[in-house]
């Protein structure tokens, strides 16, 4: 089967890069897509729009054809279900979802236009043609895929602090799909549709006797607690883990990683060449290749892209951090709106409700954040920004643009940033 990739060149703030270049589960999205499709596709082409495809040479189109937009995130389980049903259907097909699919409604619909309601179902730009040469004359039929959502609690907000009561919950799909058009979708792809989905599938697999026996056998042989056995904690080559560290699965750790004493890691993905110092806390987070976490730093449901550094005593919750970024000591990224108002993020130049009761912040690529800041929920910092913490301007109540970066003028030089 051949694949034609429709390039979406829309830049995602605050990274100012197209979605295809941003990291999902410690891989650029284009590489994640390629790995999912490698068992099915042997050749690929790119174009700028769906309308260009009929003008390709006929010898290129004369085969099974897969067409998709390159800002789409889909996992191997969703694609396997779609392509199996599409081939069985035997006609041109388009990916679709029920209008009652809880995972799509709750997490995939806000802040995007790539998934749209059409004739009573949600459709997206992923197509299958059994004979690509007839693409111009064929109207694809929707193939509805059930994402099999599961409600999983992830937070508790006291009733005196927010309208939400009791535990907050994600609708976690066993088969994930997103149209990435905002930085919030990067959070969702890595956390709700990434690590949580992986955990939900692992939990489901434990219903089978063979998987349960495998985990129990490993835990007995290794003399480890059930969740810490090698059946649920995958460790790469050359990795050094201090015996006093606590690691629980499902967790994936890359090659040449150093994990020091007192670190606590639960349900996370850690890339290659990562250093995790004493007392670090990682919960449902992704740490990119070459990153460094200083002692007592903490990530909760946070994505840290490659070659970034989080210094000691810094806490990030439900946040996203770009590559090559430094975050100094003692920074706090808050995620609960104390005013109990809907959280809003900038989308296509306007403030729009994010559809989540709690959310952290987002920092772009190549930023330098000084020590001692407190960030309000859902705020962003543009790529290449430098922030100093000085008396009277340590609480960030607004997003920070590149034009407001401190590298344009150091504190005391007369430069007065607008964000404090």
Beta strands, then each sheet from edge to edge (+ up, - down):
strand 1: 2-6
strand 2: 11-12
strand 3: 17-18
strand 4: 23-24
strand 5: 27-28
strand 6: 43-47
strand 7: 65-69
strand 8: 72-74
strand 9: 93-98
strand 10: 116-118
strand 11: 121-129
strand 12: 141-144
strand 13: 150-157
strand 14: 166-172
strand 15: 177-179
strand 16: 233-235
strand 17: 240-241
strand 18: 246-248
strand 19: 251-253
strand 20: 258-259
strand 21: 264-266
strand 22: 269-270
strand 23: 275-276
strand 24: 281-283
strand 25: 286-287
strand 26: 292-293
strand 27: 298-300
strand 28: 303-304
strand 29: 309-310
strand 30: 315-317
strand 31: 320-321
strand 32: 326-327
strand 33: 332-333
strand 34: 344-347
strand 35: 350-353
strand 36: 362-363
strand 37: 368-369
strand 38: 374-375
strand 39: 380-381
strand 40: 386-387
strand 41: 395-396
sheet 1: 6+ 1+ 7+ 11- 9+ 12+
sheet 2: 6+ 1+ 7+ 11- 10+
sheet 3: 2+ 3-
sheet 4: 4+ 5-
sheet 5: 8+ 15-
sheet 6: 13+ 14-
sheet 7: 16+ 19+ 22+ 25+ 28+ 31+ 36+ 39+
sheet 8: 17+ 20+ 23+ 26+ 29+ 32+ 37+ 40+
sheet 9: 18+ 21+ 24+ 27+ 30+ 33+ 38+ 41+
sheet 10: 34+ 35-
end
